[in-house]
Each structure stands twice: as C-alpha cells, then as structure tokens.
Amino acid sequence: MTVVDHKPAPAVAAAPKVKAKARATGRSSAATWIWNLLGLGFALVMAFPIYWMIITTFKTNKDLIAQDPTFWPSSFSFESYKTVLNDTEFWPSLQNTLIITLGAVAMGLIVGFLAAIGVARFNFRGRSFFIVTMLVVQMVPLLALIVPLYVVMNNAGMTGTLVGVMLAYLVFTVPYVVWTLRSFIVNIPAELDEAAMVDGCTQWGAFFRIILPLTLPGLITTGVYSWIQAWNEFIVANTLLATGGQKTAMAWLTFYATTPTRGADYGAQMAGALLVSLPVIVLFVFFQKKVSAGLTAGAVKG
C-alpha cells in the first residue's frame, strides 16, 4: 500500500506571503522617506528666519546695505553687539524684565498651585463654574483687559511700578497654572494622601511628601511657559510703566527699532532681538526634557 504525503511544500506556500510583506515594507520605507523629506523641508523653512537674524548680527554695514543680500557675511563684525551692549537703556530694561518675570512666575505658581489643589481635592459650591471660568479667562484677549487693569492699578497707586506689573501678569499666569496643574493633581490618587495621614503625616505633611513631588514635572512645565509669557509680554508692561519712565526689554527693543534718530541699524536691531530672546531660549533648552515629561504626565490617568 502506497502512502501519499499531501503536505504542501513550505517554500511554495510561503512565497506569496513573503512577496506581500516585501511590497508592504517597500511602501512603508518609501512613505517614511517622503515624510522625512517633508519634515526636513518644513524645519528648514522655520529655521531660516532664526538663521537670518543670527547671521545679520555679524554682518558689516557694507553687507547690510548691499543691493543683493548675502547668505554669509564677507567678514565677521561684532559692532552690532557693541552698539547694543553700550546702550544706556539696555541693561536697566533687561533687569526690569528679569525682576518682573521672576516675581510674576513665583506668585503665579504659588497662587495657582494652591488653587489647583483646592479645585482638584475639595468639593465646594461653584466648583464647576470656577473651572470653566479659568478656561474662559484664557480666551479673552489681553488687549481687552488693558483699560480695566490700568484703572485698577492707577486707583491703587501702583502704575509706574514693577510690583504693579507683576500683579497685572497674574491675570494670565494664574488661570493657566490652575487649569494645567489641576489635571496633574486629579491624576494623583487621593488614597495616597489618606495613607500618608494614616502613617502619621499631617495634611501639610502629605502635601509636601506626596502631592508636591508627584506634580513637580507639571510645576516645571507651567513655570517655563509662564516665564515665556511674562518675558515676551509688551502691552501691559508698556502701558503700566509709561508713567514711571521705566521699560522692560520688549519695550526697549520696540522703541530701539523705531527711533528715527538712530536710523536703520538692522544689525543692532537683530543683535538686540537675539540678546533679549536668549534667556528664554536657554531656559527652554535646559528644561526641555522636563517640559516634555510634564506635557505627557498630566494626560495619563492612574
């Protein structure tokens, strides 16, 4: 009796699957290359203005006023930086901006953090309305608040002072901090607080040992973005400090670029813009990993 083996040849049966997998891999590889090229092109377009600003600061006057723009200076010059650094209003304006930003961010984080804990951990009448209000306030253009802010600060005798500007900045820093940190605190199980108090911690002890360490990425994220908002703000600072004769770095840069007596000194204007933006760039690069972790930590429930 003859036994017939009906088992198909493995190589023949697997051949169509191998070809299909190869075609899918080829299409995936081609799509990856296309998206990478598109991403690279987009990055070059976005980075070119920054490159142009930096390279302009090193150009000589001959290159700056040349009829045909050059993408690389014929010779490097630091005169633009010397002009800016020797300006009598640059350092005081930068110092004012640093003081205002530090004060606004510190007060915004303290007030906003405590408010976020109250909203996330306690039930009270009007809680939902308060949460919605924090979101709505961020939608109001800052320009619409200039007149009310000026009237309030003027009646309080705080126009022309750095403290007045710090308090005015709480209008946009506190709602952002409350709305952002609330999501972090909500995702921290309340059972951790209760377990800490069962082990002998007070309510403040549970706060410093449980809530504060777990919300540290969120605090860094909100702090960095609040710093960027306060550092780059121009309208409120220019309006409230007009009577005191003081300026922030943004106000100095705006008037420095538009003063008729100075002429079109594009190199110095670009150097001033780069120096004013440098602290924000360094801060963001330094805390980049913390900011990235903070952006995703509040979105994970558990």
Secondary structure, DSSP 8 states (H G I E B T S, - for coil): ---------HHHHHHHHHHHHHHHHHHHHHHHHHHHHHHHHHHHHHHHHHHHHHHHTT--HHHHT-SS--SS-SS---HHHHHHHT-TTHHHHHHHHHHHHHHHHHHHHHHHHHHHHHHHH---TTHHHHHHHHHHHHHS-GGGGHHHHHHHHHHTT-TTSHHHHHHHHHHHHHHHHHHHHHHHHHTS-HHHHHHHHHTT--HHHHIIIIIHHHTHHHHHHHHHHHHHHHHH--HHHHHHTGGGT---HHHHHHHHHH-TTT---HHHHHHHHHHHHHHHHHHHHHTHHHHHHHHHHTTS--
